[in-house]
Each structure stands twice: as C-alpha cells, then as structure tokens.
Amino acid sequence: MSVLDEWTRQAIDELGLDPAVLDQRLVLDVARDVAHGVTRPAAPLGAFLLGVVVGQGATLAEAADRLTRLAQEWSRRDAGR
C-alpha cells in the first residue's frame, strides 16, 4: 500500500466517512486538470469545491466532469490571449 493510499484510508477513518464515497483517482485527476489548466494553487480549491458540491448532493462523477471541463475551457481561453 502506498503512502497516499494509507493516508487516505486513515483520513477517511478519522473523518468517519464511508470509503465508498471516494474515487481517489477521479479526485486526483480533477486536481491535476485544474492545476495544469488554471494554476497550481487552484487544485486544492477545486478539490474542496468538488467535495462541497458532492456534499450538497451532486454525484462525484458529474461534479468532476464539470470542473474538468471548466479547467479545460480556462486553459484554452488563456492560450488564446
């Protein structure tokens, strides 16, 4: 088990979350896309916002897709400047 996997498991336990709520790869992919498409400091903010909207009832996959598309659009917009 990697350090990331172990930390994630312990964080889930500490927060009293159901491990089924996390798709680790999907969240990391969104953070990567935001970091590369917008700016690195936007990655943790994007991950936080992803969690907030999922906590409000959106599906993780839908919210991740929306943030990824926004980051891609942002990147294209900045490339056109």
N, CA, C and O atoms as a GROMACS GRO file, in nm:
protein
  324
    1MET      N    1   0.085  -0.117   0.000
    1MET     CA    2   0.000   0.000   0.000
    1MET      C    3   0.090   0.124   0.000
    1MET      O    4   0.187   0.131   0.076
    2SER      N    5   0.058   0.220  -0.085
    2SER     CA    6   0.138   0.342  -0.094
    2SER      C    7   0.110   0.434   0.024
    2SER      O    8   0.011   0.418   0.095
    3VAL      N    9   0.199   0.529   0.044
    3VAL     CA   10   0.178   0.629   0.149
    3VAL      C   11   0.046   0.703   0.125
    3VAL      O   12  -0.030   0.728   0.219
    4LEU      N   13   0.020   0.738  -0.002
    4LEU     CA   14  -0.104   0.808  -0.034
    4LEU      C   15  -0.226   0.724   0.003
    4LEU      O   16  -0.321   0.774   0.063
    5ASP      N   17  -0.223   0.597  -0.032
    5ASP     CA   18  -0.336   0.508  -0.001
    5ASP      C   19  -0.355   0.495   0.150
    5ASP      O   20  -0.468   0.499   0.200
    6GLU      N   21  -0.244   0.478   0.222
    6GLU     CA   22  -0.252   0.463   0.367
    6GLU      C   23  -0.305   0.591   0.433
    6GLU      O   24  -0.391   0.586   0.521
    7TRP      N   25  -0.253   0.707   0.389
    7TRP     CA   26  -0.301   0.834   0.444
    7TRP      C   27  -0.449   0.854   0.415
    7TRP      O   28  -0.525   0.897   0.502
    8THR      N   29  -0.490   0.823   0.292
    8THR     CA   30  -0.630   0.838   0.254
    8THR      C   31  -0.719   0.749   0.340
    8THR      O   32  -0.824   0.793   0.388
    9ARG      N   33  -0.677   0.625   0.361
    9ARG     CA   34  -0.756   0.534   0.444
    9ARG      C   35  -0.768   0.588   0.586
    9ARG      O   36  -0.876   0.585   0.645
   10GLN      N   37  -0.657   0.637   0.641
   10GLN     CA   38  -0.661   0.689   0.777
   10GLN      C   39  -0.744   0.818   0.786
   10GLN      O   40  -0.815   0.839   0.884
   11ALA      N   41  -0.735   0.903   0.684
   11ALA     CA   42  -0.814   1.026   0.682
   11ALA      C   43  -0.963   0.994   0.677
   11ALA      O   44  -1.044   1.056   0.746
   12ILE      N   45  -1.000   0.896   0.596
   12ILE     CA   46  -1.140   0.854   0.587
   12ILE      C   47  -1.188   0.803   0.723
   12ILE      O   48  -1.297   0.837   0.768
   13ASP      N   49  -1.105   0.722   0.787
   13ASP     CA   50  -1.140   0.670   0.920
   13ASP      C   51  -1.154   0.785   1.020
   13ASP      O   52  -1.251   0.791   1.096
   14GLU      N   53  -1.057   0.876   1.020
   14GLU     CA   54  -1.057   0.988   1.115
   14GLU      C   55  -1.181   1.075   1.100
   14GLU      O   56  -1.237   1.122   1.199
   15LEU      N   57  -1.225   1.095   0.976
   15LEU     CA   58  -1.340   1.180   0.949
   15LEU      C   59  -1.473   1.106   0.957
   15LEU      O   60  -1.580   1.166   0.944
   16GLY      N   61  -1.466   0.976   0.979
   16GLY     CA   62  -1.588   0.897   0.991
   16GLY      C   63  -1.666   0.883   0.861
   16GLY      O   64  -1.789   0.877   0.861
   17LEU      N   65  -1.592   0.879   0.750
   17LEU     CA   66  -1.657   0.870   0.619
   17LEU      C   67  -1.668   0.726   0.572
   17LEU      O   68  -1.591   0.640   0.615
   18ASP      N   69  -1.762   0.703   0.485
   18ASP     CA   70  -1.776   0.575   0.418
   18ASP      C   71  -1.673   0.572   0.304
   18ASP      O   72  -1.677   0.660   0.218
   19PRO      N   73  -1.583   0.476   0.301
   19PRO     CA   74  -1.482   0.470   0.195
   19PRO      C   75  -1.542   0.467   0.054
   19PRO      O   76  -1.475   0.502  -0.043
   20ALA      N   77  -1.666   0.426   0.043
   20ALA     CA   78  -1.731   0.419  -0.089
   20ALA      C   79  -1.755   0.556  -0.150
   20ALA      O   80  -1.779   0.567  -0.270
   21VAL      N   81  -1.749   0.662  -0.068
   21VAL     CA   82  -1.774   0.796  -0.123
   21VAL      C   83  -1.656   0.849  -0.203
   21VAL      O   84  -1.670   0.948  -0.275
   22LEU      N   85  -1.540   0.786  -0.191
   22LEU     CA   86  -1.419   0.838  -0.254
   22LEU      C   87  -1.380   0.758  -0.376
   22LEU      O   88  -1.367   0.635  -0.371
   23ASP      N   89  -1.360   0.827  -0.485
   23ASP     CA   90  -1.293   0.772  -0.603
   23ASP      C   91  -1.161   0.848  -0.610
   23ASP      O   92  -1.152   0.953  -0.674
   24GLN      N   93  -1.060   0.794  -0.546
   24GLN     CA   94  -0.932   0.862  -0.531
   24GLN      C   95  -0.875   0.906  -0.666
   24GLN      O   96  -0.831   1.020  -0.680
   25ARG      N   97  -0.877   0.819  -0.763
   25ARG     CA   98  -0.820   0.850  -0.894
   25ARG      C   99  -0.895   0.968  -0.958
   25ARG      O  100  -0.832   1.056  -1.016
   26LEU      N  101  -1.026   0.969  -0.949
   26LEU     CA  102  -1.106   1.075  -1.009
   26LEU      C  103  -1.075   1.211  -0.944
   26LEU      O  104  -1.059   1.311  -1.014
   27VAL      N  105  -1.067   1.213  -0.812
   27VAL     CA  106  -1.036   1.338  -0.743
   27VAL      C  107  -0.897   1.387  -0.780
   27VAL      O  108  -0.877   1.506  -0.804
   28LEU      N  109  -0.801   1.297  -0.785
   28LEU     CA  110  -0.664   1.336  -0.823
   28LEU      C  111  -0.658   1.383  -0.968
   28LEU      O  112  -0.582   1.475  -1.000
   29ASP      N  113  -0.738   1.322  -1.055
   29ASP     CA  114  -0.742   1.367  -1.195
   29ASP      C  115  -0.797   1.508  -1.206
   29ASP      O  116  -0.746   1.589  -1.282
   30VAL      N  117  -0.902   1.537  -1.130
   30VAL     CA  118  -0.958   1.673  -1.131
   30VAL      C  119  -0.854   1.773  -1.081
   30VAL      O  120  -0.835   1.878  -1.141
   31ALA      N  121  -0.787   1.740  -0.971
   31ALA     CA  122  -0.684   1.830  -0.917
   31ALA      C  123  -0.574   1.853  -1.020
   31ALA      O  124  -0.527   1.966  -1.036
   32ARG      N  125  -0.533   1.749  -1.089
   32ARG     CA  126  -0.431   1.763  -1.194
   32ARG      C  127  -0.479   1.854  -1.305
   32ARG      O  128  -0.406   1.944  -1.349
   33ASP      N  129  -0.601   1.831  -1.351
   33ASP     CA  130  -0.655   1.910  -1.462
   33ASP      C  131  -0.668   2.058  -1.424
   33ASP      O  132  -0.640   2.146  -1.505
   34VAL      N  133  -0.710   2.083  -1.302
   34VAL     CA  134  -0.722   2.222  -1.256
   34VAL      C  135  -0.583   2.284  -1.241
   34VAL      O  136  -0.562   2.398  -1.282
   35ALA      N  137  -0.490   2.211  -1.184
   35ALA     CA  138  -0.354   2.264  -1.166
   35ALA      C  139  -0.290   2.299  -1.299
   35ALA      O  140  -0.224   2.402  -1.311
   36HIS      N  141  -0.309   2.214  -1.398
   36HIS     CA  142  -0.247   2.236  -1.530
   36HIS      C  143  -0.326   2.334  -1.615
   36HIS      O  144  -0.268   2.408  -1.695
   37GLY      N  145  -0.458   2.335  -1.601
   37GLY     CA  146  -0.541   2.419  -1.686
   37GLY      C  147  -0.562   2.560  -1.634
   37GLY      O  148  -0.591   2.651  -1.711
   38VAL      N  149  -0.546   2.577  -1.504
   38VAL     CA  150  -0.571   2.708  -1.443
   38VAL      C  151  -0.441   2.757  -1.380
   38VAL      O  152  -0.369   2.838  -1.439
   39THR      N  153  -0.412   2.709  -1.262
   39THR     CA  154  -0.288   2.738  -1.189
   39THR      C  155  -0.278   2.639  -1.074
   39THR      O  156  -0.380   2.592  -1.024
   40ARG      N  157  -0.157   2.608  -1.034
   40ARG     CA  158  -0.138   2.506  -0.930
   40ARG      C  159  -0.216   2.533  -0.802
   40ARG      O  160  -0.278   2.440  -0.749
   41PRO      N  161  -0.217   2.656  -0.751
   41PRO     CA  162  -0.293   2.679  -0.627
   41PRO      C  163  -0.444   2.656  -0.642
   41PRO      O  164  -0.514   2.643  -0.542
   42ALA      N  165  -0.494   2.651  -0.763
   42ALA     CA  166  -0.636   2.625  -0.783
   42ALA      C  167  -0.672   2.479  -0.759
   42ALA      O  168  -0.789   2.446  -0.740
   43ALA      N  169  -0.574   2.390  -0.761
   43ALA     CA  170  -0.601   2.247  -0.745
   43ALA      C  171  -0.665   2.213  -0.610
   43ALA      O  172  -0.770   2.148  -0.609
   44PRO      N  173  -0.608   2.255  -0.497
   44PRO     CA  174  -0.676   2.222  -0.371
   44PRO      C  175  -0.810   2.293  -0.355
   44PRO      O  176  -0.902   2.240  -0.294
   45LEU      N  177  -0.821   2.412  -0.411
   45LEU     CA  178  -0.950   2.481  -0.406
   45LEU      C  179  -1.054   2.407  -0.488
   45LEU      O  180  -1.169   2.392  -0.447
   46GLY      N  181  -1.013   2.359  -0.605
   46GLY     CA  182  -1.103   2.281  -0.688
   46GLY      C  183  -1.146   2.153  -0.619
   46GLY      O  184  -1.263   2.115  -0.625
   47ALA      N  185  -1.052   2.087  -0.551
   47ALA     CA  186  -1.086   1.964  -0.478
   47ALA      C  187  -1.183   1.995  -0.364
   47ALA      O  188  -1.276   1.919  -0.339
   48PHE      N  189  -1.160   2.105  -0.295
   48PHE     CA  190  -1.252   2.145  -0.188
   48PHE      C  191  -1.391   2.171  -0.244
   48PHE      O  192  -1.490   2.122  -0.190
   49LEU      N  193  -1.398   2.248  -0.351
   49LEU     CA  194  -1.528   2.279  -0.411
   49LEU      C  195  -1.598   2.153  -0.460
   49LEU      O  196  -1.720   2.140  -0.450
   50LEU      N  197  -1.520   2.061  -0.514
   50LEU     CA  198  -1.574   1.932  -0.556
   50LEU      C  199  -1.641   1.863  -0.437
   50LEU      O  200  -1.752   1.811  -0.448
   51GLY      N  201  -1.572   1.862  -0.323
   51GLY     CA  202  -1.628   1.800  -0.204
   51GLY      C  203  -1.753   1.869  -0.154
   51GLY      O  204  -1.848   1.804  -0.110
   52VAL      N  205  -1.752   2.000  -0.159
   52VAL     CA  206  -1.870   2.076  -0.113
   52VAL      C  207  -1.991   2.042  -0.199
   52VAL      O  208  -2.098   2.013  -0.145
   53VAL      N  209  -1.976   2.045  -0.329
   53VAL     CA  210  -2.091   2.020  -0.416
   53VAL      C  211  -2.139   1.875  -0.406
   53VAL      O  212  -2.259   1.848  -0.415
   54VAL      N  213  -2.046   1.782  -0.388
   54VAL     CA  214  -2.087   1.643  -0.366
   54VAL      C  215  -2.161   1.632  -0.233
   54VAL      O  216  -2.260   1.558  -0.222
   55GLY      N  217  -2.115   1.703  -0.132
   55GLY     CA  218  -2.183   1.704  -0.003
   55GLY      C  219  -2.324   1.762  -0.012
   55GLY      O  220  -2.410   1.732   0.070
   56GLN      N  221  -2.345   1.845  -0.113
   56GLN     CA  222  -2.478   1.904  -0.133
   56GLN      C  223  -2.567   1.818  -0.222
   56GLN      O  224  -2.680   1.855  -0.252
   57GLY      N  225  -2.515   1.702  -0.264
   57GLY     CA  226  -2.600   1.608  -0.336
   57GLY      C  227  -2.562   1.577  -0.480
   57GLY      O  228  -2.620   1.487  -0.540
   58ALA      N  229  -2.466   1.650  -0.537
   58ALA     CA  230  -2.424   1.619  -0.674
   58ALA      C  231  -2.346   1.487  -0.673
   58ALA      O  232  -2.287   1.450  -0.571
   59THR      N  233  -2.346   1.419  -0.785
   59THR     CA  234  -2.263   1.298  -0.792
   59THR      C  235  -2.119   1.339  -0.814
   59THR      O  236  -2.090   1.442  -0.876
   60LEU      N  237  -2.029   1.258  -0.763
   60LEU     CA  238  -1.886   1.286  -0.779
   60LEU      C  239  -1.848   1.291  -0.926
   60LEU      O  240  -1.775   1.381  -0.968
   61ALA      N  241  -1.896   1.197  -1.004
   61ALA     CA  242  -1.862   1.192  -1.146
   61ALA      C  243  -1.910   1.317  -1.220
   61ALA      O  244  -1.837   1.374  -1.301
   62GLU      N  245  -2.032   1.358  -1.194
   62GLU     CA  246  -2.088   1.476  -1.261
   62GLU      C  247  -2.012   1.602  -1.223
   62GLU      O  248  -1.976   1.683  -1.309
   63ALA      N  249  -1.988   1.619  -1.094
   63ALA     CA  250  -1.916   1.738  -1.048
   63ALA      C  251  -1.773   1.740  -1.101
   63ALA      O  252  -1.723   1.845  -1.140
   64ALA      N  253  -1.708   1.625  -1.102
   64ALA     CA  254  -1.571   1.616  -1.154
   64ALA      C  255  -1.568   1.653  -1.301
   64ALA      O  256  -1.478   1.724  -1.346
   65ASP      N  257  -1.664   1.605  -1.376
   65ASP     CA  258  -1.671   1.636  -1.519
   65ASP      C  259  -1.688   1.786  -1.541
   65ASP      O  260  -1.625   1.844  -1.629
   66ARG      N  261  -1.772   1.848  -1.461
   66ARG     CA  262  -1.795   1.993  -1.476
   66ARG      C  263  -1.670   2.073  -1.446
   66ARG      O  264  -1.637   2.167  -1.519
   67LEU      N  265  -1.598   2.037  -1.338
   67LEU     CA  266  -1.476   2.110  -1.304
   67LEU      C  267  -1.365   2.084  -1.407
   67LEU      O  268  -1.289   2.175  -1.440
   68THR      N  269  -1.357   1.962  -1.456
   68THR     CA  270  -1.256   1.931  -1.559
   68THR      C  271  -1.284   2.011  -1.685
   68THR      O  272  -1.192   2.067  -1.744
   69ARG      N  273  -1.410   2.017  -1.726
   69ARG     CA  274  -1.444   2.095  -1.846
   69ARG      C  275  -1.412   2.243  -1.825
   69ARG      O  276  -1.361   2.309  -1.915
   70LEU      N  277  -1.442   2.295  -1.706
   70LEU     CA  278  -1.412   2.435  -1.677
   70LEU      C  279  -1.261   2.460  -1.685
   70LEU      O  280  -1.219   2.561  -1.742
   71ALA      N  281  -1.182   2.372  -1.630
   71ALA     CA  282  -1.036   2.388  -1.634
   71ALA      C  283  -0.985   2.382  -1.778
   71ALA      O  284  -0.896   2.459  -1.816
   72GLN      N  285  -1.041   2.292  -1.859
   72GLN     CA  286  -1.000   2.283  -2.000
   72GLN      C  287  -1.039   2.409  -2.076
   72GLN      O  288  -0.960   2.460  -2.156
   73GLU      N  289  -1.158   2.459  -2.052
   73GLU     CA  290  -1.202   2.583  -2.117
   73GLU      C  291  -1.114   2.699  -2.074
   73GLU      O  292  -1.078   2.784  -2.156
   74TRP      N  293  -1.078   2.704  -1.947
   74TRP     CA  294  -0.993   2.809  -1.893
   74TRP      C  295  -0.857   2.807  -1.964
   74TRP      O  296  -0.804   2.910  -2.003
   75SER      N  297  -0.804   2.686  -1.978
   75SER     CA  298  -0.674   2.670  -2.043
   75SER      C  299  -0.679   2.717  -2.187
   75SER      O  300  -0.587   2.786  -2.232
   76ARG      N  301  -0.783   2.682  -2.260
   76ARG     CA  302  -0.798   2.725  -2.400
   76ARG      C  303  -0.816   2.875  -2.408
   76ARG      O  304  -0.763   2.940  -2.498
   77ARG      N  305  -0.891   2.929  -2.315
   77ARG     CA  306  -0.914   3.075  -2.313
   77ARG      C  307  -0.782   3.149  -2.293
   77ARG      O  308  -0.753   3.247  -2.362
   78ASP      N  309  -0.703   3.102  -2.197
   78ASP     CA  310  -0.575   3.166  -2.170
   78ASP      C  311  -0.477   3.149  -2.287
   78ASP      O  312  -0.395   3.237  -2.312
   79ALA      N  313  -0.486   3.038  -2.356
   79ALA     CA  314  -0.398   3.014  -2.471
   79ALA      C  315  -0.430   3.112  -2.585
   79ALA      O  316  -0.342   3.145  -2.665
   80GLY      N  317  -0.555   3.157  -2.591
   80GLY     CA  318  -0.597   3.249  -2.696
   80GLY      C  319  -0.564   3.394  -2.668
   80GLY      O  320  -0.585   3.481  -2.753
   81ARG      N  321  -0.513   3.421  -2.551
   81ARG     CA  322  -0.481   3.561  -2.512
   81ARG      C  323  -0.347   3.603  -2.564
   81ARG      O  324  -0.304   3.716  -2.542
   0.00000   0.00000   0.00000
